Amino acid sequence: QLERVLACYRPSAWRLCVATDEIEFIDWAVARYGERVFFQPNAPRLSARDAVASKHGTHKNPALPTFLKGETAVLDCLLLSRCRHLIKNRSSLSDASLAFNPALAWTFVLGDDSIYNSDDPVG
């Protein structure tokens, strides 16, 4: 989906702000887009291969510091709200970022399919 958004808007320069609780997604994004990827390195993340992660998720994991989870979630939400285009899935955090910037263009994806585009420039 990122390539579709880039092809539509053709920015001269861009960065990818990643807000995720999965280590593997950060690794994938950095491997694919390198130094263009921006993320909070101190945000708590778990591996999707970890049984605890798949059972409770990062936000419900009692082993992770509550304050740190809350602090990094709020910062991620605010960072996402400052983007030019948000590519999101079913996430309350990305939903909340739209409240901070109602004019933000966004695309909702489920798997590999684009379900909705707020300004419909990418189809």
Salt bridges, closest charged atoms under 4 A:
GLU3 OE2 - ARG32 NH2 2.97
GLU24 OE2 - ARG49 NH2 3.10
ASP95 OD1 - LYS88 NZ 2.62
